[in-house]
């Protein structure tokens, strides 16, 4: 599934690498902004609650569709953005 096909209310799993803004976390998508490089998500807090925040679409690894986790496909442009962020230390 492409990251542009992810809709509000879907659950996503972030990448597990340390460069991810939220490594290995299950989050709920809270917007329908499919054209940008960030999405608003609701993520769990350490204290047990939840919080809203934005994450890069390149930090998303899986999306849950019909109780199955599908790998998210990123464009070559997104791969360039990943390389650029890594070169800056993010």
N, C-alpha and C positions, 0 to 999 in steps of 0.2 A: 504494500500500500504506500502511496506517495504521501508526503507530509501535508500536501495541499488538500488531501481527501479527509483529513482528520477534522471532525466536527465537534461542536460544543457538547459536553457531557461524556465524551469518550474517555476511557482510561488509557494512560500511556505509562511506559516504564522508561526511565532515563538510563543513559549509558552508565556502565559501572566503572569507567576509567576515572582516575583522580582529577583530570582536567574538566570533568563535567561540573556544572554549577550545582547540581543536586545528584550526586552519584547513587545509582541503583535505588531509585525511589519511584513508587507508584503514585501518579498524580492524575487529577481530573481536569480536563480541558474546560476552561470557563468562557471561551470566546469563539467566534467564527471568523477570525482574521486569518484567512488562509493564504494571503499574498505576501505577508512579511516574513522576516527571519526570526521573530520571537512570538511566543504564545503566552497568554495568561493562563496560569494553572493554579489549582488549589492543592497544596501539598501538606503532608503531616508535619507537625512541630515536635520538637523534643519533649515538650511538656504535655503532650497528648492531644492538643487542639489541632487546628489547621490554620494555614495562612495563604493569602493570595500573593503570587509573584510571577514574574515573567522568566521564561527560559528560552534559550536558543532552540530552534527546531533541530539543529544539528546535534543537540544533546539528547534528543528523543531517539530511543532505539527500537521499542516495540509498542504496538497499539493493540488493545483487546477488542476483538470483534467476535460476537457470539461465543464468548468464553474461551476463545483461542487467541493466543498472543501471536501477532503477525509482525514480521520485520518491516521497519519503515525504510523506504527507499529515498535516498537523497540525491539531488542533482549534482552534476560536475561543479556547478557554481558553488553549491553548499560545501563540497569537498575543498574548494579553494578557500572558503571562509574558515573552515576548520584549521587548515594549514596556517593561515594568517594569524588566527588567535593563538595557536601554539607557539608561533615564532615570537609573539609578544609576551609569552609567559602565562596565558590564560588557558 
